[in-house]
Amino acid sequence: MTRVLVVDDHALFRAGVRAELEGRVDLVGDAATVDDAVAAIAELRPDVVLLDVHMPDGGGVEVLHRAAAAAEPPPRFLALSVSDAAEDVIAVIRAGARGYVTKSISGAELADAIQRVLDGDAVFSPRLAGFVLDAFTGEPPAPAPPGSGDPDLDQLTPREREVLRHIARGYLYKEIALRLGISVKTVEAHVSAVLRKLQLSTRHQLSRWAAERRLLE
């Protein structure tokens, strides 16, 4: 079985990953910090490291930079993160990760992604692959910033634009609230405001409107 090390600074999440992957892979250990991750890689010699992107002491990119000196040959790395931001995806791939999936992935899908990374494939959640293609073809993603010249977009507040992007990506109100640290009622209020300002009536129309302006990237 594939030997897997789990690196994440949240104990509950590490426990959840272990529960999902139990019996599918050989879970050789876990780590909560960059230093612990580097030490575990050197000691345990995992085949694949499931790597969180954001940790208080440097995060996944720092682990990747130090991994080459920790083990020879170094393991394969698969980023597993709540973040689906283009800059996070590009940073860890440039640092050497073989793939990037989000934490909404199922246990079976994650086990399959681990095996594919071990086999040498590059693995991404579907929406994230475009970020990597853009980055390596010299075409960085181009979300529309405030003051972009689009009068419809410019009338939205920064928070309304954040909520709009999450709606367009398919997140539920509860998921958006958790990601942005606000209440579900506040999310609903922002969505109502956006619909009113843009003179739209449904989430489908919002998604199409955002896609036309490349706000999903």
Disulfide bonds with the S-S distance in Angstrom:
none
